[in-house]
Amino acid sequence: MMLDETHDPALESWVELAQAPDCEFPIQNLPLGIFKRRGHKEPARGGVAIGDQILDLVALDIRTGPTLNGLAAMGRSAARKMRRELSRALSVKSKQKKRLQKHLVPMKQGELFLPVAIGDYSDFFTGIHHATNMGRLFRPDNPLLPNYKWVPIGYHGRGSSIVVSGTAVRRPKGQLKAPDAAAPSFAASRRLDYEVELGFIAGAGNRLGQPIALRDALDHVFGVVLLNDWSARDIQAWEYQPLGPFLGKSFATTISPWVVTMDALEPYRCPAFARSSEDPQPLPYLLDEADQRDGGLAIEMEMHLRTPKMKTPQRLSRGNFRDSYWTVAQMVAHQTSNGCNLQPGDLLGSGTISGPAPDSFGSMMELTLAGKNPLQLASGETRSFLEDGDEVIQRGRCAREGYATIGFGEASGRIMPAASK
Ligand code: CA
């Protein structure tokens, strides 16, 4: 772990609400995003979340422009230096309070945008409980395919339809075919689902043809966002063989606006997933002692549902990224192992993270056994899959004894009816 004075749990900010008990953005967090003041004609620019406020990075003479790609490209040591600078400026000990106060925008008045321009997006499948649950629906005796414990499986997703939290999601239409139907029809998806994931944003990239070694991989990650990989299970079921997910996924992917940097996450690193003694050792390019020791990340991930009839959302699940079979570094090393280049702002999705217990399952497909066992909601309603007007709200949190508790904000989206034409 690379801990420094910015992780000190005793550190306090002159932004008073940063010390509030449930505050997601204490001074130990300092996540970065792109914002503007709602209703003002002004350019979107970089800010840091602190308490209930956004500090405009211009206050520290950091001019990002409308995306954080430039900051991401500067790499990990520059990010670490900037974090120290922000921490000092926002600390109660800072002498800059008077000057910086003018650059605060209350979060309630801020409009948040996608934090980076995403050139490429790939989505992995690292949640072994999810992979097992999904596999069991099709192959009860042999749920995991033989490559799962050798290869961090992934596919190339669609970058253009990634949206920021709060963006409404239109129910997709597509080819649907029930197993007993003779032919498919073209209609609105009836099995619309979410997937609880994390998104890793690439920092300084690599040149085409030059893989990133496992031990250097975390230097190429800028930070982490929440990611909901909306999935139309009926479109997916008909189209996915033999080339994998396509239109059942590419209609929308939601991410949270605040990028929690890799440095903010240092205190919450944990051992990599404990493989069973029968599991194969990863091949050498995926195996590193330090990565096995503390390459995991203990990040709690929750999903909440609010139907139009509910006043307050109901939690559907709480999982933890500890249950990822592969580490972030292994994903980065594998993605680039063939020489493929990552560029600043590229997004790597973790894949759905589920834990072993049903209350940790990260998709409705798992929670309802593919719709066979509908959820009984506190409102008296039932759900097999999402209905129009339903809103899902993903949240994330890191808590560890002896350290501050930090949050990720939220990644939410409400389902709109399918287009009429
Ligand atoms: Ca996924």
Boltz pocket constraint, residues with backbone or C-beta under 6 A from the ligand:
constraints:
  - pocket:
      binder: B
      contacts: [[A, 123], [A, 124], [A, 195], [A, 197], [A, 229], [A, 349], [A, 351], [A, 352]]
      max_distance: 6.0
